[in-house]
Amino acid sequence: MTAPIPRASLSTKVVSPVRMTEYQNDDNDITYQEGERPTKKVNQYVLGEILGRSYAKVREAIDEHTLKRVAVKIIKMRLLKKLTGAAEALSREINIMKKLKNKVDNLILHFCFDLSQNVIQLIEVIRNESKNKIYIVIEFAGAGSLHQVINAAPSKQLSPGDVWHYFTQLINGLEFIHNQGVIHRDIKPANLMITPDRVLKFCDFGTSSELNQFTLSDECTVANGTPAFLSPQAVVGGGSFSGFKLDIWAAGVTLYYMAIGKYPFDVNVFQLYENIAKTEYDVPSTIDTDLSNLIRGMMQKDEKDRFTIQDIKANKWFTTTKFAYAPQTQLVDRWRSYSLTPFIEKAVNDMSNGGTPVGSPISFNFRDKVISGVHFQLETVPQAGIQLRSSVPTLSNTRRASSAMGSSSPEENDVMDNVNIVPRRMSEGTPLQKQKNKCNMM
């Protein structure tokens, strides 16, 4: 039986609604300009800009308790019911992410190691019955998807070192998922998120499936993934096929795209299925021989001949390339510079000015942690992928706190002259958090 989803204790706006503001210009003409948009808050999460949307919106947010950046997937149940199979896919995605999260927590709690760093972690699921919405709070990956990272690369092609770096993480994440009895069924660059410190993370488990706990068979009869990444058995249909080998094939197509800069079956949709069924593709002769062998092994037409994860990890390119390339610099956090900070400033300013949001009162701990909205520093918001941290005020000689937010008042500058925000380790709470803190100090 599926565990009930917790109901939202608070879903409110923390500034006044959007309104038209009247202005009078030098010619005495009256003009109207849209006022500030409301900053929204769900439980302890202050919502920022929209990161993406399909049948659900995904917003960046910050946890007011920990100052941890998260992503919040917002689903309107009314819309979900109109889409065939969408409700079942959502339920399946939540259950699988809960299963993976429980495994992660047990590994950390008992063994102080985490095999799942390459899977986006579920934080919590919130249901708001009055708005008929579900909020899925997940780990935030600030550099975007692998697809976006590739498109941003020179000539839209990754360096050999980056190909190795991301692909080895892909296989480590896939091995963890398969070991938990989960078949992803939609592996592609758009479903692989990247943090600014170049950690790859699997996401989007809406089309995934779990093995039967009694038979442990990975047999599938239907593939709901993206056409360009389907295996020959999936496009032909009419029978069953291995779910694990379907994932291996899709990972091979992803590797091909990373290494070569295009898809192996880059043709119109009418020829796509035919070419996949025939397994007609070319690997350029300029590609490293061991890498070429790996791609061909993962994209064997007969799934019995197709590589297993163990075969992949034994490939010479997989095991030796790491010694040939120097570590790369951090990626740009594509949302960090503009999206979340204004929303935090509004929320904190409203609280600092004694504003009362609609509904239940907001916790003032958030205001205390960042001191004041007008003096809020972008640097105090943790980077995605960095350890959870809180902030406390300490004394230091700096004027950046005020000047960074455009303060022009000398009085304000003097007041904040010796105030800075210094991060500290998140306070210990649950046994799991205590163990995480202990592991991080090792």
CORFEN-V970549 format. One record per pair of residues at least 6 apart in sequence whose ideal C-beta (glycine too) atoms are under 8 Angstrom apart, sorted by the first residue. I is the first residue (numbers start at 1). GAP is how many residues later the second one is. D is the distance in whole Angstrom. If there is no record, write none. Layout:
I_GAP_D, I_GAP_D
//
This chain:
2_89_7, 2_93_6, 3_95_8, 5_89_8, 5_120_5, 5_121_7, 5_122_4, 5_129_7, 6_118_7, 6_119_7, 6_120_6, 6_121_7, 7_119_7, 7_120_5, 7_121_7, 7_122_6, 8_34_6, 8_35_6, 8_118_5, 8_119_7, 8_120_4, 8_127_7, 9_34_6, 9_351_7, 10_31_7, 10_32_7, 10_33_5, 10_34_8, 10_349_6, 10_350_5, 10_352_8, 11_29_8, 11_30_7, 11_31_5, 11_32_7, 11_117_5, 11_119_8, 11_120_6, 11_348_7, 12_28_8, 12_29_6, 12_345_5, 12_346_5, 12_347_4, 12_348_7, 12_350_8, 13_25_4, 13_26_7, 13_27_6, 13_28_7, 13_344_6, 13_345_6, 14_24_8, 14_25_5, 14_26_8, 14_27_5, 14_32_7, 14_332_7, 14_333_5, 14_336_5, 14_337_7, 14_341_7, 14_343_5, 14_348_6, 15_21_7, 15_23_5, 15_24_5, 15_331_5, 15_332_7, 15_335_5, 15_340_7, 16_19_8, 16_20_8, 16_22_7, 17_21_5, 18_16_6, 18_17_6, 18_18_7, 18_19_5, 18_20_6, 19_16_5, 20_12_5, 20_13_7, 20_14_6, 20_15_7, 21_11_7, 21_12_5, 21_13_8, 21_14_5, 22_8_6, 22_9_8, 22_10_6, 23_7_7, 23_8_5, 23_9_7, 23_10_6, 24_6_6, 24_7_8, 25_6_6, 36_310_7, 39_7_7, 39_8_7, 39_304_5, 39_307_4, 39_308_5, 39_311_8, 40_6_8, 40_7_5, 41_6_7, 41_306_7, 41_316_7, 41_321_7, 42_19_8, 42_30_7, 42_84_6, 42_86_7, 42_93_5, 43_83_6, 44_19_6, 44_20_5, 44_21_5, 44_319_7, 44_322_8, 45_16_4, 45_17_7, 45_18_6, 45_19_7, 45_25_7, 45_27_6, 45_90_8, 45_92_7, 46_15_6, 46_16_5, 46_18_6, 46_294_8, 46_297_6, 46_298_6, 46_301_5, 46_320_8, 47_12_5, 47_13_8, 47_14_5, 47_25_6, 47_296_7, 48_11_6, 48_12_4, 48_13_6, 48_14_7, 48_287_8, 48_291_5, 48_292_4, 48_295_5, 48_296_8, 49_10_7, 49_11_6, 49_286_7, 49_289_8, 49_290_4, 49_291_7, 49_294_8, 50_7_6, 50_8_7, 50_9_6, 51_7_5, 51_8_6, 51_9_6, 51_20_6, 51_284_7, 51_288_8, 52_6_5, 55_20_7, 55_24_6, 55_25_7, 55_28_6, 55_31_6, 56_17_5, 56_18_6, 56_19_4, 56_20_8, 57_16_8, 57_17_5, 58_13_6, 58_14_7, 58_15_5, 58_16_7, 59_12_7, 59_13_5, 59_15_7, 60_9_7, 60_10_8, 60_11_6, 60_12_8, 60_80_7, 60_275_6, 60_279_5, 60_280_5, 61_8_7, 61_9_5, 61_10_7, 61_11_5, 61_76_8, 61_279_8, 62_6_7, 62_7_6, 62_8_7, 62_278_6, 62_282_6, 62_319_7, 63_6_8, 63_7_6, 64_299_6, 64_301_7, 64_302_3, 64_305_8, 65_298_8, 65_300_7, 65_301_8, 66_322_5, 66_323_7, 66_324_6, 66_360_5, 67_302_6, 67_303_8, 67_313_7, 67_314_7, 67_315_6, 67_322_6, 67_323_6, 67_324_6, 68_314_6, 68_320_5, 68_321_8, 69_71_5, 69_73_7, 69_271_7, 69_312_6, 69_313_6, 69_315_6, 70_53_6, 70_67_5, 70_68_7, 70_69_7, 70_70_5, 71_66_8, 71_67_5, 71_68_7, 71_69_5, 71_70_8, 72_63_5, 72_64_7, 72_65_5, 72_66_8, 73_62_7, 73_63_4, 73_64_8, 73_65_7, 74_59_6, 74_60_8, 74_61_6, 75_15_6, 75_58_6, 75_59_5, 75_60_8, 75_61_7, 76_56_7, 76_57_6, 77_10_8, 77_55_5, 77_56_7, 77_57_6, 78_54_6, 80_6_5, 80_7_5, 80_10_6, 81_6_6, 89_117_4, 89_118_7, 90_44_7, 90_116_7, 92_113_7, 92_114_7, 92_116_7, 92_117_8, 93_111_8, 93_112_5, 93_113_5, 93_115_7, 94_28_8, 94_31_6, 94_42_7, 95_115_8, 96_86_6, 96_109_5, 96_112_5, 96_114_7, 97_23_8, 97_24_8, 97_25_4, 97_41_8, 97_108_6, 98_24_6, 99_81_6, 99_83_7, 99_111_7, 100_16_6, 100_19_6, 100_21_8, 100_22_8, 100_76_8, 100_77_7, 100_80_6, 100_82_7, 101_20_6, 101_21_5, 103_13_7, 103_77_6, 104_10_6, 104_11_8, 104_12_4, 104_15_8, 104_17_7, 105_327_6, 107_6_6, 107_7_6, 107_8_6, 107_9_7, 108_6_6, 108_324_7, 108_327_6, 108_328_6, 108_331_7, 109_322_7, 109_323_5, 109_326_5, 112_323_7, 112_326_7, 112_327_5, 112_330_7, 113_326_8, 115_57_8, 115_61_5, 116_57_8, 116_60_5, 117_82_6, 117_84_8, 118_51_5, 118_52_7, 118_54_5, 118_55_3, 118_58_7, 118_81_7, 118_82_6, 118_83_6, 118_84_6, 119_54_6, 119_57_6, 119_58_7, 119_82_6, 119_83_5, 120_18_5, 120_19_5, 120_21_7, 120_73_6, 120_81_5, 120_82_6, 120_83_4, 121_17_7, 121_18_4, 122_14_7, 122_15_8, 122_16_6, 122_17_8, 123_14_4, 123_15_6, 123_16_7, 124_13_5, 125_9_7, 125_10_7, 125_11_5, 125_12_7, 126_8_7, 126_9_4, 126_11_7, 127_6_8, 127_7_5, 127_8_8, 128_6_8, 128_7_7, 138_65_8, 139_62_7, 140_244_5, 141_52_4, 141_53_6, 141_54_5, 141_58_8, 141_60_6, 141_62_8, 141_243_6, 141_244_7, 142_53_6, 142_54_5, 142_191_4, 142_192_7, 142_193_6, 142_194_6, 142_241_7, 142_242_4, 142_243_7, 143_6_6, 143_50_8, 143_51_4, 143_52_6, 143_53_5, 143_55_8, 143_188_4, 143_189_7, 143_190_6, 143_191_6, 143_241_8, 144_49_7, 144_50_6, 144_190_5, 145_44_6, 145_45_5, 145_46_7, 145_47_6, 145_48_6, 145_49_7, 146_20_6, 146_43_4, 146_44_8, 146_46_4, 146_47_8, 146_48_6, 146_54_7, 146_108_8, 146_112_8, 147_41_8, 147_42_4, 147_43_4, 147_45_8, 148_46_8, 148_186_7, 149_9_8, 149_45_5, 149_182_7, 150_6_6, 150_7_7, 150_8_6, 150_39_6, 150_107_7, 150_108_7, 150_111_8, 153_6_8, 153_9_8, 155_106_7, 156_105_6, 157_103_8, 157_104_4, 158_8_7, 158_100_5, 158_101_8, 159_166_8, 160_99_8, 160_128_7, 160_161_7, 160_164_8, 160_165_7, 161_160_8, 161_163_7, 161_164_3, 161_165_7, 161_167_7, 162_96_8, 162_166_6, 163_92_7, 163_95_5, 163_96_5, 163_128_8, 164_153_7, 164_154_8, 164_157_4, 164_158_6, 164_161_7, 165_33_6, 165_160_8, 165_163_7, 166_26_8, 166_28_8, 166_32_8, 166_34_5, 166_92_7, 167_87_8, 167_88_5, 167_91_6, 167_151_8, 168_150_7, 168_154_7, 169_30_7, 169_31_4, 170_17_8, 170_22_7, 170_30_6, 170_81_6, 170_84_7, 170_85_8, 171_80_7, 171_138_6, 171_141_6, 171_142_7, 171_147_7, 173_27_7, 173_28_7, 173_29_5, 174_10_7, 174_13_7, 174_28_8, 174_73_6, 174_77_6, 174_135_7, 175_134_5, 177_6_8, 177_7_6, 177_25_6, 178_66_6, 178_69_7, 178_131_7, 181_29_6, 181_30_4, 181_32_7, 181_35_7, 182_23_7, 182_26_6, 182_27_7, 182_28_6, 182_29_8, 183_25_6, 183_26_5, 183_27_8, 183_28_7, 183_35_6, 183_37_7, 183_60_4, 183_61_6, 183_63_7, 183_64_6, 184_7_8, 184_18_7, 184_21_7, 184_23_8, 184_24_5, 184_63_5, 184_66_8, 185_22_5, 185_23_6, 185_24_6, 185_35_8, 185_38_6, 185_39_6, 185_40_5, 185_58_7, 185_61_6, 185_62_7, 186_18_6, 186_20_8, 186_21_5, 186_22_8, 186_38_7, 186_39_4, 186_40_6, 186_43_7, 186_64_8, 187_15_8, 187_38_8, 187_42_6, 187_60_6, 187_63_4, 187_64_5, 187_67_6, 188_37_8, 188_38_5, 188_40_8, 188_41_5, 188_62_7, 188_65_8, 188_66_6, 189_65_6, 189_68_6, 189_69_8, 191_11_7, 191_12_6, 191_13_4, 192_8_6, 192_9_7, 192_10_6, 192_11_7, 192_62_7, 193_7_7, 193_8_5, 193_9_8, 193_10_5, 194_6_6, 194_7_7, 194_137_7, 195_6_7, 195_136_8, 195_189_5, 195_190_4, 196_134_5, 196_135_5, 196_136_7, 196_137_5, 196_140_8, 196_187_6, 196_188_6, 196_189_6, 197_133_6, 197_134_8, 197_186_7, 197_188_5, 197_189_8, 198_130_6, 198_132_7, 198_133_6, 199_186_6, 207_17_4, 207_18_6, 209_11_7, 209_34_7, 211_6_7, 211_7_6, 218_24_5, 218_25_4, 218_26_5, 218_27_8, 219_21_5, 219_22_7, 219_23_7, 219_24_7, 220_14_8, 220_20_6, 220_21_6, 220_22_7, 220_23_4, 220_26_7, 221_18_7, 221_19_5, 221_20_8, 223_7_5, 223_8_8, 223_11_4, 223_12_8, 223_18_8, 223_23_6, 225_9_8, 225_21_8, 225_25_7, 227_8_8, 227_42_7, 227_45_6, 227_46_7, 228_25_7, 228_35_6, 228_37_6, 228_44_7, 229_20_8, 229_21_4, 229_24_5, 229_25_7, 230_16_8, 230_19_8, 230_20_8, 230_46_6, 231_10_7, 231_14_7, 231_15_5, 231_18_4, 231_19_7, 231_45_8, 231_72_7, 232_17_8, 232_44_6, 232_45_5, 232_46_8, 232_47_6, 232_69_5, 233_6_7, 233_8_4, 233_9_8, 233_12_8, 233_13_7, 233_70_6, 234_7_6, 234_12_6, 235_38_5, 235_41_5, 235_42_6, 236_41_5, 241_62_6, 242_61_5, 244_64_8, 245_58_4, 245_61_5, 248_50_6, 248_58_6, 248_59_6, 248_60_7, 248_61_7, 248_64_8, 249_49_7, 249_50_6, 249_54_8, 249_57_7, 251_47_6, 252_43_6, 252_45_8, 252_46_3, 252_47_4, 252_55_8, 253_10_7, 253_11_6, 253_46_7, 255_39_7, 255_40_6, 255_43_7, 256_7_7, 256_8_5, 256_25_8, 256_27_8, 256_39_5, 256_43_7, 257_6_6, 257_7_8, 259_28_6, 259_32_6, 259_36_7, 260_23_8, 260_24_6, 260_27_7, 264_17_4, 264_18_8, 264_35_7, 265_7_6, 265_10_5, 265_11_6, 265_15_8, 265_16_6, 267_8_6, 275_6_7, 278_23_8, 279_20_7, 279_21_8, 279_22_4, 281_18_7, 283_9_5, 283_12_6, 283_13_7, 287_8_8, 288_29_6, 290_25_6, 290_26_4, 290_27_4, 290_30_8, 291_26_5, 293_22_7, 293_24_8, 294_13_8, 294_18_7, 294_21_5, 294_23_5, 294_24_7, 297_9_7, 297_10_4, 297_14_6, 297_15_8, 297_18_7, 298_8_7, 298_9_5, 298_14_7, 299_7_8, 300_6_4, 300_7_7, 307_8_8, 312_6_6, 313_6_7, 333_50_6, 333_51_6, 336_42_7, 336_45_8, 336_47_7, 337_41_8, 340_41_7, 341_35_7, 341_37_5, 341_40_7, 344_26_7, 344_29_7, 344_32_6, 344_37_7, 345_28_4, 345_29_7, 345_31_5, 345_60_7, 346_27_7, 347_15_8, 347_19_7, 347_26_7, 348_18_7, 348_19_5, 348_22_6, 348_24_7, 348_25_3, 348_28_6, 349_23_8, 349_24_4, 349_25_7, 350_7_7, 350_23_8, 351_11_6, 351_13_6, 351_15_7, 351_16_4, 351_22_8, 352_15_6, 352_20_5, 352_21_6, 369_21_6, 369_22_5, 369_23_7, 370_6_5, 370_10_7, 370_21_6, 370_51_7, 371_22_5, 371_48_6, 371_50_6, 372_44_8, 373_32_8, 374_28_7, 374_31_5, 374_33_6, 374_38_7, 375_26_4, 375_27_6, 375_30_6, 375_32_7, 375_41_5, 375_44_7, 376_25_8, 376_29_6, 377_23_7, 377_24_6, 377_27_6, 377_28_8, 377_43_8, 377_44_6, 378_26_7, 380_11_5, 380_41_4, 380_43_7, 382_6_7, 382_7_5, 382_41_7, 387_38_7, 387_39_8, 387_53_6, 388_38_4, 389_34_4, 389_35_7, 389_36_7, 389_37_6, 390_33_7, 390_34_6, 390_35_8, 390_36_5, 390_37_7, 391_30_5, 391_31_7, 391_32_6, 391_33_7, 392_29_8, 392_30_7, 392_32_6, 393_26_6, 393_27_8, 393_28_6, 394_26_6, 394_27_8, 394_28_5, 395_23_5, 395_24_7, 395_25_7, 396_22_7, 396_23_8, 396_24_4, 396_26_8, 397_20_7, 397_21_6, 398_19_8, 398_20_8, 398_21_8, 398_22_5, 399_14_6, 399_17_8, 399_18_7, 401_15_5, 401_18_6, 401_19_6, 401_20_7, 402_10_6, 402_11_5, 402_14_5, 403_10_7, 407_6_6, 407_9_8, 425_12_6, 425_15_8, 426_7_7, 426_11_8, 428_6_5, 428_9_6
//
